Amino acid sequence: AGYLHFDFELRRPAALTKADVNARLKECAYAAVWALYEPRPLQEEKKAVTTHELGFEGEDWDYVLERRRAEVKDVLAVETARALGLEREDVLEVEVDAVPRSLIAFVTVRHPSLLSDRQVEETLARCEYRKLWALYETRPLESSVLMRRFEGDDWDLVVDNNRRKLEDAFSRETAAALGVSPRQVVLLDCRVGSLLMVFKVLGCAMSDAEITERTEAHPYDEVYALYRPRIRSFECVDAAVPRGFRADADEVWTRSRVEFEGEDWDYVLAMREADLLRAFSNATAEAFGVDEDHVRDVSARYVAGNLHFDFELRRPAALTKADVNARLKECAYAAVWALYEPRPLQEEKKAVTTHELGFEGEDWDYVLERRRAEVKDVLAVETARALGLEREDVLEVEVDAVPRSLIAFVTVRHPSLLSDRQVEETLARCEYRKLWALYETRPLESSVLMRRFEGDDWDLVVDNNRRKLEDAFSRETAAALGVSPRQVVLLDCRVGSLLMVFKVLGCAMSDAEITERTEAHPYDEVYALYRPRIRSFECVDAAVPRGFRADADEVWTRSRVEFEGEDWDYVLAMREADLLRAFSNATAEAFGVDEDHVRDVSARYVAGNLHFDFELRRPAALTKADVNARLKECAYAAVWALYEPRPLQEEKKAVTTHELGFEGEDWDYVLERRRAEVKDVLAVETARALGLEREDVLEVEVDAVPRSLIAFVTVRHPSLLSDRQVEETLARCEYRKLWALYETRPLESSGAVRPRLIVAEEVEAELDSITFLRNALRRARRERDEYLALLDPLLGLRGERQRILDSLDAA
């Protein structure tokens, strides 16, 4: 009750009275004790870190992740945190992957340890993730990446000066050739040499071959109208004299071009452009015997396997253009060629691909619980080594433990010449020895077991000597079982009577045998630590609190009163403040004193009894026996008035799943449009039928099969209600609100929808025909049996039943 109590024994001179002892205790400052006091930090609440899998159906999540992976992960983190009442930073990690027809996400969250894994998963299952679904979009119908080539060496001038007009003209003319909108033509790249336009077409039903055929046949007059060829190589023209320059009368400026052939000039130009320009200017000036300032406006660019230098030359007027071209052709340009070098191997193009790996093993889930980060890092390192890559070329590693296996998805950046198949074959040959070195089997362990030790005052031992208690229990349990104390894992230590909750690792005994041996063991060391407090209705003099001056004829006495009743724990949990107030008032009234004469009242539930511990300020003339007598005589009517048995809903609960079926040709159409409403209405009506709350319907799964809606509802209900009773109750429910949502498929849409559904079934059958047929047969038989079960009470005749059975089989 907001106080720290020290109980102790003091060996004192007989001549020193209790009043003297209390006076000295009151005078003591206890400075060293107060120096240890500090408020609890906010982070004192214990936290747990758990990982949970989420699934979201959708054909095009891979398309969404390609475009908005970062947003998807961030929205998942924000909505998960909000659903659990956590901060954003409590969502430690989010991993996402698109698998066929679904998005799979693994969210790692830090939450209060009192929140169990199951509670977290149920909360996340109820979360609608609306902001995530707002990011979802279907993949537009689109062609492959296509190209259209336009001949000509000088398209770079158009791209540099009129790129916008060029792109607009190409989009318009391509759209005209295909009969679509220019907005449906998506330009991806524009490459020069000859001009190569790289594009896609969206929302066009034509095949790639037909699109290519039409665009090749189209004249593209608007595009060609933009083309302006430059002056050819070694062709020179007189150039305008720059403003402010006064050339000699016998000199003119001439524009020329020189080309150098070589596939890797683009690499050299990117790496050493300034050196190239300097070397070319010097060599050209030297070839004409002029100063470097006679060569100006030098530029270099790479075009279709050649390096082009464009420049202006100040030459004597007597030197003809033919003479200029001749000298340029004769110049060796040794300094320029000295800069040429082939591109290094790592300059080759890269591709990014994702590959699935599998490693069999019963206990990978146990390994990931303990060493997930190491597993991911080792997978990355060994994958890189197997492919001859750097560690940073393994861009992402996602891991998950499925029954009897570890599944990993590794995303790698590798040379584009290395095909997907070559990568997968290389990884299949890799032994992943360092990964297997991390593998360890889950230690052999017992279930969660308990050993009870009788006694009401074990809380004193737990509070003051918990470490000794745990060590003693571990040692004695190990001795009873013949194992090491390290193999005894203590999970919890609960007081009332003392209940030790534990597991035993690496012990081949059954749970029953462990329980039998520990129950038979005396546990002398544990019991040696037990010290009972003063018993009920026994009172002792208590130290007077600092700052309090008691009258000479009054003393403080500590006492306890007990109330028997199995449901006091429920009452204490619901109305603790009322209980403490009622007890204080009744005690003060029993002794004819004010309420401030009763202090430090605390209540706790122990082994079927409610215990009140308190201190009473009483006249010194009143003996302890008198105090106990008055406490026993007090009726405590106000306390008993608060007692009530726990309500029925406190009883044990069971969680069961039940299948429901609703006939109808067009449930698939209803689910496409109103799936969320169907699930919510099913939950509400199921809860109402069973007399439960809405939140007791934990999960609803729905699926449309031919001519029916199948639903699986998972409900939490009183354990006294059997599965059969639940199913009979649900069978009687009419589900009127659900049927109110049902609507038939409009005639104008039936032709468009049905072929798509048939194709989906054909694809499923092709992927796994045996499983598909088995499921279809199982559903048909179940529907038949349910139908006959409904008819049996009406028909009553075995022969009629058999006739219907035969006719259904024949159909």
C-alpha positions in Angstrom: 0.0 0.0 0.0 2.7 2.5 -1.0 5.1 1.7 1.9 8.3 -0.3 2.4 8.1 -2.4 5.6 11.1 -3.7 7.4 10.3 -6.6 9.8 13.2 -7.6 12.0 14.2 -8.9 15.4 16.4 -6.9 17.8 18.4 -8.3 20.7 18.1 -5.5 23.4 18.9 -5.1 27.1 16.0 -6.3 29.2 16.0 -2.9 31.0 15.2 -1.2 27.7 11.4 -1.0 27.4 9.5 -1.3 24.1 8.6 2.4 24.4 12.4 3.2 24.6 13.0 1.0 21.5 10.2 2.7 19.6 11.5 6.2 20.6 15.0 5.3 19.3 13.7 3.9 16.1 11.6 7.1 15.6 14.7 9.3 16.1 16.9 7.3 13.7 17.3 9.2 10.4 18.1 6.1 8.3 20.0 8.3 5.9 21.7 5.4 4.1 18.3 3.8 3.4 16.8 7.0 2.0 19.9 7.5 -0.1 19.0 4.3 -2.0 15.5 5.6 -2.9 14.9 6.5 -6.6 11.7 6.6 -8.7 11.3 3.6 -11.1 12.3 4.4 -14.7 9.6 4.3 -17.3 11.3 1.5 -19.1 10.9 -0.9 -16.2 8.0 -2.7 -17.9 9.3 -6.0 -19.3 9.3 -6.3 -23.0 9.2 -9.2 -25.4 10.3 -9.3 -29.0 8.2 -11.6 -31.3 7.8 -12.1 -35.1 4.5 -12.6 -36.8 3.5 -13.6 -40.3 0.8 -11.7 -42.2 -0.8 -12.5 -45.5 -2.6 -10.4 -48.0 -4.3 -11.9 -51.1 -3.7 -10.2 -54.4 -2.5 -11.1 -57.9 -0.3 -8.0 -58.4 1.6 -7.5 -55.1 4.8 -8.2 -57.0 4.0 -5.2 -59.2 3.3 -3.1 -56.2 6.6 -4.1 -54.5 8.6 -3.2 -57.6 7.2 0.3 -57.5 6.6 1.0 -53.8 8.4 -1.5 -51.6 9.6 1.1 -49.1 6.1 2.6 -48.7 4.6 -0.9 -48.3 7.1 -1.7 -45.5 6.6 1.7 -43.8 2.8 1.5 -43.9 2.9 -2.1 -42.5 5.0 -0.9 -39.6 2.8 2.1 -38.9 -0.5 0.2 -39.0 0.9 -2.7 -37.0 2.1 -0.3 -34.3 -1.3 1.4 -34.2 -3.2 -1.9 -34.0 -1.1 -3.0 -31.0 -1.0 0.4 -29.3 2.7 0.7 -29.7 5.1 3.4 -31.0 6.4 3.2 -34.6 9.9 2.4 -33.3 8.6 -0.7 -31.5 8.1 -2.4 -34.9 11.8 -3.4 -35.2 11.7 -5.1 -38.6 9.4 -5.6 -41.6 10.2 -8.1 -44.3 7.9 -8.4 -47.3 7.8 -10.8 -50.3 5.4 -11.4 -53.1 4.5 -15.0 -53.6 2.0 -16.3 -56.2 -1.3 -14.5 -55.6 -0.3 -13.1 -52.2 1.9 -10.7 -50.2 3.6 -12.3 -47.2 5.0 -10.0 -44.5 7.0 -10.8 -41.3 6.8 -8.1 -38.7 9.1 -8.1 -35.7 7.6 -6.2 -32.7 8.7 -5.2 -29.2 5.7 -5.3 -26.9 4.8 -5.7 -23.2 5.7 -9.3 -22.1 2.2 -9.6 -20.6 0.9 -9.6 -24.2 1.1 -13.2 -25.4 1.9 -14.2 -29.0 -1.6 -15.4 -29.5 -3.1 -12.0 -28.3 -0.7 -10.2 -30.7 -1.7 -12.4 -33.6 -5.5 -12.1 -32.9 -5.1 -8.3 -32.7 -3.2 -8.2 -36.0 -5.8 -10.5 -37.6 -8.5 -8.0 -36.8 -6.6 -5.1 -38.2 -7.9 -4.1 -41.6 -4.6 -2.5 -42.8 -6.6 0.0 -44.9 -3.6 2.2 -45.7 -1.8 -0.8 -47.0 -4.7 -1.8 -49.3 -4.7 1.9 -50.5 -1.3 1.2 -52.0 -2.5 -1.8 -53.9 -3.0 -1.5 -57.6 -3.4 -4.0 -60.4 -0.7 -4.4 -63.0 -1.7 -2.5 -66.2 -2.1 -4.6 -69.4 1.2 -3.9 -71.1 3.4 -5.0 -73.9 7.0 -6.2 -73.5 9.9 -3.7 -73.9 9.9 -2.9 -77.7 12.2 -0.8 -79.9 11.9 1.2 -83.1 15.1 2.2 -85.0 15.5 5.3 -87.1 18.6 5.5 -89.4 20.9 8.5 -89.3 24.2 9.4 -87.6 23.2 12.8 -86.2 20.1 12.1 -84.1 22.2 13.2 -81.1 21.7 16.8 -82.3 17.9 16.3 -82.2 18.0 14.5 -78.8 20.2 17.3 -77.3 18.2 20.2 -78.7 14.7 19.0 -79.3 14.2 15.9 -77.1 10.7 16.9 -75.9 9.4 17.4 -79.4 11.0 14.2 -80.5 9.4 12.2 -77.7 6.0 13.8 -78.3 6.2 13.2 -82.0 7.1 9.5 -81.5 4.3 9.0 -79.0 1.7 10.6 -81.3 2.7 8.6 -84.3 3.0 5.3 -82.5 -0.4 5.9 -81.0 -1.8 6.6 -84.5 -0.2 3.4 -85.9 -1.8 1.3 -83.2 -5.1 3.1 -82.8 -4.5 4.0 -79.1 -4.0 7.1 -77.0 -0.6 8.8 -76.9 -0.8 8.4 -73.1 -0.7 4.6 -73.6 2.8 4.8 -75.2 5.4 4.8 -72.4 8.9 5.9 -73.5 11.6 4.1 -71.6 14.8 5.2 -73.3 16.1 7.2 -76.3 19.5 6.0 -77.5 21.6 7.6 -80.3 23.9 6.4 -83.0 21.2 5.7 -85.3 18.1 6.7 -83.1 16.7 3.8 -81.1 13.4 4.5 -79.3 12.7 2.0 -76.4 9.0 1.9 -75.4 6.1 0.0 -74.0 2.4 0.1 -74.8 -0.2 0.0 -72.0 -3.8 -1.3 -72.3 -3.3 -2.6 -75.8 -4.7 -6.1 -76.7 -2.3 -6.5 -79.6 0.6 -9.0 -79.4 4.2 -7.7 -79.3 4.7 -9.0 -82.9 1.7 -7.1 -84.2 2.8 -3.9 -82.5 6.3 -4.3 -84.0 4.9 -5.0 -87.4 2.6 -1.9 -87.3 5.3 0.5 -86.0 7.9 -0.7 -88.5 5.4 -0.1 -91.4 4.5 3.4 -90.1 6.4 6.3 -91.9 6.9 8.5 -88.8 7.0 11.7 -90.9 6.8 14.0 -87.8 9.9 12.3 -86.3 12.0 12.5 -89.5 10.9 16.1 -90.0 13.0 17.0 -86.8 16.2 15.4 -88.2 19.0 17.8 -89.2 22.4 16.2 -90.3 25.6 17.9 -89.2 28.6 18.5 -91.5 30.3 15.1 -92.2 33.7 14.0 -90.9 36.6 16.0 -92.3 34.2 18.3 -94.0 34.9 21.8 -93.0 33.0 25.1 -93.4 33.8 28.6 -92.6 32.6 29.5 -89.2 31.4 32.8 -87.9 34.1 34.9 -86.2 33.4 35.3 -82.5 32.3 38.8 -81.3 35.3 41.0 -80.3 37.8 38.9 -82.3 39.7 40.6 -85.2 41.2 37.9 -87.4 44.0 38.8 -89.8 42.8 39.3 -93.3 44.6 36.2 -94.5 43.1 33.8 -91.8 39.6 32.2 -91.4 37.9 29.9 -89.0 36.8 26.4 -90.1 34.6 23.8 -88.3 35.7 20.2 -88.6 35.2 16.7 -87.1 37.7 13.8 -86.5 36.5 10.3 -85.5 38.3 7.5 -83.6 37.0 4.0 -83.8 36.9 1.9 -80.6 34.2 0.1 -78.6 35.4 1.4 -75.2 35.8 5.1 -76.0 32.6 5.7 -74.0 34.4 4.3 -70.9 37.5 6.4 -71.6 35.4 9.5 -72.2 33.6 9.1 -68.9 36.8 8.6 -67.0 39.2 11.1 -68.7 37.3 13.6 -70.8 39.5 16.6 -69.9 42.7 14.7 -70.8 41.2 13.7 -74.1 40.2 17.3 -75.0 43.7 18.6 -74.1 45.5 15.9 -76.0 43.3 16.4 -79.1 43.8 20.2 -79.1 47.6 20.0 -78.8 47.9 17.4 -81.5 45.7 19.3 -83.9 47.6 22.6 -83.4 50.9 20.8 -83.8 49.7 19.2 -87.1 49.0 22.7 -88.5 52.0 24.4 -86.9 49.9 26.9 -85.0 49.4 27.9 -81.4 46.8 26.1 -79.3 44.5 29.1 -79.3 44.0 28.5 -83.0 41.9 25.4 -82.0 38.7 26.3 -80.1 35.2 24.9 -79.1 36.5 21.3 -78.9 33.8 18.8 -77.8 33.9 15.0 -77.6 31.1 12.5 -77.7 30.7 8.7 -78.2 28.4 7.6 -81.1 27.8 4.0 -82.2 31.3 2.6 -81.4 33.2 5.8 -82.4 34.6 8.8 -80.5 33.8 12.1 -82.3 35.7 15.3 -81.8 34.0 18.5 -83.2 36.1 21.7 -83.2 36.9 25.0 -84.9 40.4 25.7 -86.5 41.8 29.1 -87.4 43.7 28.5 -90.7 45.3 30.6 -93.4 42.8 31.6 -96.0 45.2 30.2 -98.7 44.8 26.7 -97.1 41.9 25.0 -98.9 39.3 22.8 -97.2 40.8 19.8 -99.0 44.2 20.7 -97.6 42.7 20.8 -94.0 41.1 17.4 -94.4 44.3 15.9 -95.8 46.4 17.1 -92.8 43.8 15.9 -90.3 43.8 12.4 -91.9 47.7 12.4 -91.8 47.9 13.3 -88.1 48.6 10.2 -86.0 47.0 11.7 -82.8 49.4 9.5 -80.7 48.6 11.4 -77.5 44.9 10.7 -77.9 45.4 7.0 -78.7 47.7 6.7 -75.6 44.7 7.4 -73.4 42.6 4.5 -74.9 42.1 1.5 -72.6 39.4 -1.3 -72.6 36.8 -1.0 -69.9 37.5 -3.2 -66.8 35.6 -6.4 -66.4 33.4 -5.0 -63.6 32.0 -2.5 -65.9 29.7 -5.1 -67.4 26.0 -4.8 -67.1 24.4 -6.1 -63.9 21.1 -7.9 -63.3 19.2 -8.2 -60.0 17.4 -11.5 -59.4 15.8 -13.3 -56.4 16.3 -17.0 -55.7 14.6 -19.4 -53.3 16.8 -21.8 -51.2 15.6 -24.6 -48.9 17.3 -26.4 -46.1 15.7 -29.4 -44.4 15.7 -29.6 -40.6 13.1 -30.1 -37.8 14.5 -27.3 -35.6 15.2 -24.3 -37.9 12.4 -22.4 -36.0 14.4 -22.8 -32.8 17.6 -21.7 -34.6 15.9 -18.5 -35.9 14.5 -17.7 -32.5 18.0 -17.5 -31.1 20.2 -16.5 -34.1 18.1 -15.0 -36.9 20.6 -12.2 -37.7 23.6 -14.6 -37.9 21.6 -16.9 -40.2 20.9 -14.1 -42.6 24.4 -12.8 -42.5 26.0 -16.2 -43.1 23.5 -16.9 -46.0 24.5 -13.6 -47.6 28.3 -14.3 -47.2 28.1 -17.8 -48.5 25.8 -16.9 -51.4 28.2 -14.1 -52.5 31.2 -16.5 -52.3 29.4 -19.2 -54.3 28.7 -16.7 -57.1 32.1 -15.0 -57.0 30.5 -11.7 -55.9 31.1 -9.2 -53.1 29.1 -9.3 -49.9 27.3 -6.1 -50.8 26.0 -7.7 -54.1 23.7 -9.8 -51.9 21.1 -7.0 -51.6 18.5 -8.8 -49.4 18.0 -12.0 -47.5 14.6 -13.1 -46.1 14.3 -16.3 -44.0 11.4 -18.2 -42.6 11.0 -21.5 -40.8 8.2 -23.7 -42.2 7.5 -27.3 -41.0 10.7 -29.3 -41.2 12.5 -26.7 -43.3 14.2 -23.3 -43.5 13.1 -21.3 -46.6 15.4 -18.4 -47.7 15.0 -15.8 -50.5 18.2 -14.2 -51.5 18.3 -11.2 -53.8 21.6 -10.8 -55.7 23.1 -8.3 -58.2 25.2 -10.3 -60.7 26.6 -9.9 -64.3 23.7 -9.9 -66.7 25.5 -12.6 -68.8 24.8 -15.0 -65.9 21.4 -16.4 -66.4 18.8 -17.2 -63.6 19.3 -20.9 -64.3 23.1 -20.6 -63.9 22.7 -18.8 -60.7 20.3 -21.4 -59.3 22.5 -24.3 -60.4 25.5 -22.7 -58.7 23.6 -22.1 -55.5 22.3 -25.7 -55.6 25.9 -27.0 -55.6 26.9 -24.7 -52.7 27.1 -26.7 -49.4 26.5 -23.7 -47.1 28.8 -25.2 -44.5 28.9 -22.1 -42.3 25.1 -22.0 -42.3 24.8 -25.6 -41.2 27.4 -24.9 -38.5 24.7 -22.6 -36.9 22.1 -25.4 -36.9 21.3 -27.0 -33.6 18.6 -29.3 -32.5 16.1 -28.1 -30.0 17.1 -29.4 -26.6 15.1 -32.3 -25.2 12.8 -30.7 -22.7 9.9 -31.4 -20.5 6.6 -29.6 -20.6 6.0 -26.8 -18.1 5.8 -28.4 -14.7 4.9 -27.1 -11.2 5.9 -28.0 -7.6 3.8 -26.5 -4.8 5.2 -25.7 -1.3 2.6 -25.1 1.5 2.8 -22.0 3.6 1.2 -18.5 3.6 4.4 -16.5 4.0 6.6 -17.5 1.1 6.3 -13.9 -0.2 8.8 -12.9 2.5 11.3 -15.5 1.2 10.7 -14.4 -2.5 11.1 -10.7 -1.6 14.2 -11.1 0.6 16.0 -14.3 -0.6 14.7 -15.1 -4.1 18.2 -15.9 -5.5 18.8 -18.4 -2.7 15.4 -19.9 -3.1 15.8 -20.4 -6.8 19.3 -21.9 -6.4 18.1 -24.2 -3.7 15.1 -25.4 -5.8 17.4 -26.0 -8.8 19.9 -28.0 -6.8 17.3 -30.1 -5.1 15.3 -30.7 -8.3 18.5 -31.7 -10.1 19.3 -34.1 -7.2 15.9 -35.7 -7.3 16.2 -36.3 -11.1 19.9 -37.1 -11.3 20.7 -34.2 -13.7 22.8 -31.0 -13.6 21.2 -27.9 -11.9 21.8 -26.1 -15.2 19.2 -28.4 -16.8 16.5 -27.1 -14.5 15.0 -23.9 -16.0 12.9 -21.8 -13.7 10.1 -20.0 -15.5 8.1 -18.4 -12.7 7.9 -18.2 -8.9 4.3 -17.5 -7.6 3.4 -16.9 -4.0 0.3 -17.7 -1.8 1.5 -21.1 -1.1 4.8 -21.2 -3.1 4.4 -22.5 -6.7 7.6 -23.1 -8.6 7.1 -23.3 -12.4 9.9 -24.9 -14.3 11.1 -27.0 -17.2 13.8 -29.7 -17.3 16.2 -29.8 -20.3 18.0 -32.9 -21.7 16.2 -35.3 -19.4 14.7 -38.5 -20.9 12.1 -39.0 -18.2 8.5 -38.4 -18.9 6.6 -35.5 -17.4 4.7 -37.9 -15.1 8.0 -39.4 -13.8 9.6 -36.0 -13.2 6.4 -34.9 -11.3 6.4 -38.1 -9.2 10.1 -37.7 -8.2 9.9 -34.0 -7.4 6.7 -34.5 -5.3 8.5 -37.2 -3.3 11.6 -35.2 -2.8 11.7 -33.4 0.7 13.4 -30.1 -0.5 15.0 -29.5 2.9 17.1 -26.6 1.5 14.0 -24.8 0.3 12.0 -25.3 3.5 15.1 -24.1 5.5 14.6 -20.7 4.0 11.0 -20.4 5.1 10.3 -17.9 7.9 6.6 -17.4 8.8 5.4 -13.9 9.7 3.3 -13.4 12.9 0.0 -15.3 12.5 -3.5 -13.9 12.2 -4.8 -12.0 15.1 -1.4 -12.0 16.7 -0.2 -8.4 17.2 3.2 -6.9 17.9 4.4 -3.4 18.7 5.3 -1.5 15.5 7.9 1.1 14.9 6.4 4.6 14.9 6.8 6.3 11.5 9.3 9.2 11.1 7.8 12.5 12.2 4.9 11.0 14.2 4.6 11.8 18.0 2.4 9.2 19.7 0.7 9.9 23.0 2.4 8.2 26.0 -0.6 6.0 26.6 -1.0 4.7 23.0 1.0 2.2 20.9 0.9 0.9 17.3 0.1 -2.8 16.8 0.4 -4.9 13.6 -2.4 -7.4 13.0 -4.0 -9.6 10.4 -7.6 -10.6 9.8 -8.7 -13.4 7.3 -11.9 -13.9 5.4 -12.6 -17.3 3.9 -14.1 -17.5 0.4 -13.1 -19.0 -3.0 -14.1 -15.9 -4.9 -12.3 -13.2 -2.9 -9.6 -13.1 -5.6 -12.3 -11.9 -8.1 -13.7 -9.4 -5.6 -10.2 -8.1 -4.8 -9.5 -7.6 -8.5 -12.7 -5.8 -9.1 -13.2 -3.7 -5.9 -9.9 -3.4 -4.0 -10.4 0.2 -3.0 -13.9 -0.4 -1.6 -12.6 -3.4 0.4 -9.8 -1.4 2.0 -12.1 1.4 2.9 -14.8 -0.9 4.3 -12.2 -2.8 6.4 -10.6 0.4 7.8 -14.0 1.9 8.8 -15.2 -1.4 10.4 -12.0 -1.9 12.4 -11.9 1.7 13.6 -15.6 1.4 14.7 -14.9 -1.9 16.5 -12.3 -0.1 18.7 -14.2 3.2 19.0 -11.3 5.3 17.4 -11.0 7.6 14.4 -10.1 6.1 11.0 -6.6 7.6 11.2 -5.9 5.1 14.0 -5.9 2.4 11.3 -3.1 2.6 8.8 -1.0 0.7 6.3 -4.0 -1.6 5.3 -3.2 -4.1 2.5 -5.2 -7.0 1.2 -4.1 -10.1 -0.7 -5.7 -13.4 -1.7 -4.0 -16.5 -0.4 -5.1 -20.1 -0.8 -8.9 -19.5 -0.7 -8.7 -16.7 1.9 -8.6 -12.9 1.8 -5.9 -11.5 4.2 -6.0 -8.0 5.6 -2.7 -6.8 7.1 -2.8 -3.5 9.0 -1.5 -1.4 11.9 -3.8 -0.2 14.8 -3.1 2.7 17.2 -4.5 1.4 20.5 -4.4 2.4 24.2 -1.3 0.9 25.9 -3.6 -0.4 28.6 -5.4 -2.6 26.0 -3.6 -5.9 25.9 -2.9 -8.0 22.7 -5.4 -10.5 23.8 -8.0 -7.8 24.1 -7.2 -6.6 20.5 -7.5 -10.1 19.1 -10.8 -10.7 21.0 -12.3 -7.5 19.6 -11.2 -8.4 16.0 -12.8 -11.8 16.3 -16.0 -10.3 17.6 -16.2 -7.7 14.8 -18.8 -8.8 12.2 -17.2 -6.8 9.3 -20.7 -6.6 7.7 -19.5 -3.9 5.2 -16.7 -6.1 4.0 -19.0 -9.2 3.6 -21.5 -7.0 1.8 -18.9 -6.6 -1.0 -18.5 -10.4 -1.5 -20.0 -11.9 -4.6 -19.3 -15.1 -6.6 -17.4 -14.6 -9.8 -19.9 -14.3 -12.7 -20.5 -17.2 -15.1 -18.5 -15.5 -17.9 -15.4 -16.1 -15.8 -15.6 -19.8 -16.5 -13.1 -21.5 -18.7 -13.3 -20.9 -22.4 -12.7 -23.1 -25.5 -11.8 -22.1 -29.0 -13.3 -24.1 -31.9 -13.7 -23.7 -35.6 -16.9 -24.6 -37.5 -17.8 -24.9 -41.2 -20.9 -23.2 -42.6 -22.4 -23.5 -46.1 -24.7 -21.3 -48.0 -26.0 -22.3 -51.5 -26.0 -19.8 -54.3 -24.7 -19.5 -57.9 -23.2 -16.0 -57.5 -21.4 -15.9 -54.1 -18.1 -15.5 -56.0 -19.6 -12.2 -57.5 -20.7 -11.1 -54.0 -17.2 -11.8 -52.5 -15.5 -9.8 -55.3 -17.5 -6.8 -54.3 -18.3 -7.1 -50.6 -15.9 -9.6 -49.0 -15.3 -7.5 -45.9 -19.0 -7.0 -45.3 -19.7 -10.7 -45.7 -17.1 -11.6 -43.1 -18.3 -8.9 -40.7 -21.9 -9.9 -40.9 -21.0 -13.6 -40.5 -19.1 -12.7 -37.3 -22.0 -10.6 -35.9 -24.7 -13.1 -36.6 -22.6 -16.1 -35.4 -21.9 -14.2 -32.1 -25.6 -13.3 -31.7 -26.7 -16.9 -32.4 -24.4 -18.3 -29.7 -25.0 -15.5 -27.2 -21.4 -14.2 -27.4 -19.8 -10.9 -27.9 -18.6 -9.9 -31.3 -14.9 -10.1 -30.2 -15.5 -13.8 -29.3 -15.6 -14.6 -33.0 -11.9 -14.6 -33.5 -11.6 -15.3 -37.2 -13.8 -15.7 -40.3 -12.6 -17.2 -43.5 -14.8 -17.3 -46.6 -14.5 -18.9 -50.0 -16.8 -19.3 -53.0 -16.9 -22.8 -54.4 -19.2 -23.9 -57.3 -22.8 -23.0 -56.4 -22.0 -22.3 -52.7 -20.3 -20.0 -50.1 -18.2 -21.9 -47.6 -17.3 -20.2 -44.3 -15.1 -21.2 -41.4 -15.8 -19.4 -38.2 -13.5 -19.6 -35.2 -15.3 -18.8 -31.9 -14.3 -18.5 -28.2 -17.1 -19.9 -26.1 -17.8 -21.5 -22.6 -16.0 -24.9 -22.5 -19.3 -26.4 -21.2 -20.7 -25.8 -24.6 -19.7 -28.8 -26.8 -18.8 -28.7 -30.5 -22.0 -30.4 -31.4 -24.1 -27.9 -29.5 -22.4 -25.0 -31.2 -22.9 -26.6 -34.6 -26.6 -27.4 -33.9 -27.1 -23.8 -32.8 -25.4 -22.4 -35.9 -27.4 -24.7 -38.1 -30.7 -23.2 -36.7 -29.5 -19.6 -37.3 -31.1 -18.1 -40.5 -28.3 -15.6 -41.1 -30.8 -13.1 -42.5 -28.4 -10.2 -42.7 -25.9 -12.3 -44.7 -28.6 -13.3 -47.2 -29.5 -9.6 -47.4 -26.0 -9.0 -49.0 -26.6 -11.7 -51.6 -27.2 -10.6 -55.2 -27.1 -12.3 -58.5 -24.5 -11.4 -61.1 -25.8 -8.9 -63.6 -26.4 -10.3 -67.1 -24.1 -7.8 -68.8 -21.2 -8.8 -66.6 -21.7 -12.6 -66.6 -20.0 -13.1 -70.0 -17.0 -11.2 -68.8 -16.6 -12.8 -65.4 -17.3 -16.4 -66.0 -14.5 -17.0 -68.5 -12.0 -15.5 -66.1 -13.2 -17.8 -63.3 -12.9 -20.8 -65.6 -9.4 -19.9 -66.6 -8.5 -19.5 -62.9 -9.8 -23.0 -62.2 -7.9 -24.4 -65.2 -4.7 -22.8 -64.0 -5.2 -24.2 -60.5 -5.9 -27.7 -62.0 -2.8 -27.5 -64.2 -0.6 -26.5 -61.3 -1.8 -29.4 -59.1 -4.5 -31.4 -60.8 -4.6 -34.2 -58.2 -5.1 -31.8 -55.3 -7.6 -29.8 -57.2 -9.7 -32.9 -58.1 -9.5 -34.3 -54.5 -10.7 -31.0 -53.1 -13.5 -30.7 -55.6 -14.6 -34.3 -54.8 -14.4 -33.7 -51.1 -16.6 -30.6 -51.4 -19.2 -32.3 -53.5 -19.4 -35.3 -51.1 -19.8 -32.9 -48.1 -22.5 -30.9 -49.8 -24.3 -34.1 -50.7 -24.2 -35.4 -47.1 -25.4 -32.1 -45.7 -28.3 -32.1 -48.1 -29.3 -35.7 -47.3 -29.0 -35.0 -43.5 -31.6 -32.2 -44.0 -33.9 -34.5 -45.9 -33.7 -37.6 -43.6 -36.3 -36.4 -41.0 -38.7 -35.6 -43.8 -38.3 -38.7 -45.9 -38.0 -41.4 -43.2 -37.8 -44.2 -45.8 -34.5 -45.9 -46.5 -35.5 -46.8 -50.0 -36.3 -43.2 -50.9 -33.0 -42.0 -49.4 -31.1 -44.6 -51.5 -33.0 -43.5 -54.6 -31.9 -39.9 -54.1 -28.3 -41.0 -53.3 -28.1 -43.0 -56.5 -29.5 -40.1 -58.6 -27.0 -37.7 -57.2 -24.1 -40.1 -57.8 -25.3 -40.5 -61.4 -25.5 -36.7 -61.8 
